[in-house]
Amino acid sequence: MDYSKMRAIAEELTAYAEHLEGAWTVEIGPSGPFLAMTSPSKRHQGAVRRIRNQLDEQLPATHPGYICANGPEIEHPEIGRMRRPDAVVIPEAVLDEEGLAVDATQVLAVIEIVSPSNPENDYGEKLADYPAMGIAHYMIVDPRTGTIEVHSAPCKDRYQDKVPYIFGDAVPFGPWTVETGAFRRYGKAGDDPR
């Protein structure tokens, strides 16, 4: 199926999802468009917020006019993919444009916080899709294990470089640094972040 047909189906699914209870997202993966229910936990959202705040403080010095935003879909029609990362580094101006998705060629970095229910998505399909889209930096934060992976140097459908970290580390991410001392693992309240 060509991308324009998949995109039309994705738009129909998005309109349909607006009438459903709960939070839903539409993406286009290797098998085509799909609708998935999202219910990120407070710790998931806390990690996204902490990363966004830190990157937004650093971006004016490294990439004026760019922000770290959560939510917008990114698409690459040539490879037939549309994804919705937990956070993206993009030019702020693209949020004022018409349309559903941001062109992947404008995305500097993506961040995914692994959910307990679907970890293979972040470590599998998205780990192939993001480098294929040409996105230079991909951070996977895994509150299940207290670990972080930073991927860079995209080459076709894989990243050539992968560096592991643990919660508590100062994590180099492209030209930025993300302090992870306040990140929390999924589990009981008061758990040690390591």
N, C-alpha and C positions, 0 to 999 in steps of 0.2 A: 504494500500500500504506500502511495507517495505521501510526503510530509504534509501537503496541503489538505489531504483527506483526513490524516491523523489529527491535524490541528483543528479542523472543523469538528471532529468528534470530541476533542478535548474541550472546545468551547461549549458544545452542547452539554457535556458532563459538568462543566463549571456552572452553567445556568441551572441544571438539574440539582446540583449540590446546594445551591442557595435556598432550596425549599426543604432540605433535610434537616433533622435535628443534629446537633453536634457540629464539630469542625471537620471540614473535608478539604482535601487537596487533590488536584488533578496533575498528573505527570505523564510524559511520554517516554517509555523505556524501550528496551529491546523488543518486547512483545507488542508494543503499541500503547495507546492511551489507557490509563487506568485511574480509578477513583479510589482514594484511600481515606479512611477516617483517621483523624489525628487527635490525640489527647495527651499532649506533652505534660509531664509532671512539673511541679514547682521547681525541682532541682534542675530539670532540663532547661526550663525557662530562665532560671538563675544563671546558669552557665552562659546561655546566649546573651543575656543582658550584660554580664561582666565582660565578655569578649567584645561586644559592641562598644561599650563605654570606653574600654582601653584603646581599641583601634580608632575610634572617633577622636580621642585625644592626640593620637600620633599622626593621623592622616594629613592634617593641615601642613605638617613639616615635610612629609614624604610625597604626598599626592594631593596638592590643593584642589578643592572642588570635589573630592571623593568622600564618601561616607560608608559606614558599615550599617547595612539595613537588614532587617529580617523580613522574610515574606515574599519578595517578588520572584516570580518564576523566571528562569533563564532558559533561553532556547537557542538551538543551533540547527536550523532547517536542513543544512547540507548532510548532517548525519542522522537527522530524524529524531532528535531528542529534545525534551523539555523537562526540566527538573525544578524543584522548589527546595533549595537549601535552607537550613535554619538561619544562616546569615550570609550575606554577600558584600564584597567591597566593590562599589560601583560609583560612577559619576553621579552626584546628587541630581543633576539636571535630567537624567533619564526617567526619574520618577514623575516628571511633569509631562512626559510624552504620552500620546494615545497608545492604546493597545494593552494586551494582557501580559506580555513577557518582555524581559530585557534581552537584547542581543548578547549572546555569550562572549562575543569579541570585546565587549566593554567591561567584562568582569575580571578584576584582578585576582580575587581570592574567594573561596567558599569555605564555610564552616558547617560541619554537621555534628550534632550531639546525638550519640547513639541511643536509640530507644530500646527498652528491654524486650519489646515484642517483635522487632524487625531489624536486628543488627546486621543481617546479611546484606541489606540494601545499601548501607553506608560503606561496608567493607568489600562489596562485590560489584554490583551494577554501577553505582555512583563512582567507585574507584576506577572504573573503565570509562564512564561517560565524561567525567570532568576533564581528564587529560585529552580525550578525543575532541572536546569542545575548545581546547587550547587554553584552559584556565591554569595559570602559572602556579597557584598555591592552593592546597587543600588540607585543612586541619580536621581530624576526626577526634572528638572528645568522647571518651567512653566512661560514663559514670558507673557502669556495672563493674568495671575493673580498676578504676582510678588511673587510667592510662590515656595518653594522647599520642597520635601519630601526625607528623607533619610531612606532607608529600609535596615534591616540587620537581621541576624539570620535565614537563610533559613531552612525551614522544608517542605519537599515534594514540593508542588506547591504554597507555600506562604511564605512570610517573617513574622516572629513573632514580629519584632520590627519596628515601623514606628514613626519617629520624624519629625514634621513640622517646617519649618522656613519661613522667608520672605526675600526678597531682601534687602540687607544691613547688614544681620547677618553674623557673622563668623560661618560657618557651619562645625561641626565635621563630618567627613566622614571616617569611619574606623579609622586608626591611623593618618589621615591627617586632615587638616583644610582648607576649601575653603572660602576665603573672597569674599563676593558677593556685596560689595558696588558699584562696577562699572557695575553690571548687569543692563540691560535695559529691560523694558516691551515692547511688541509690541505696536505700536501706533505712534503718531506724534513725530517728532524730538523735542528734548528738554523736553520730558515728564520726570517728576520726577520718579526715579526708584522704589519708593514705591507705 
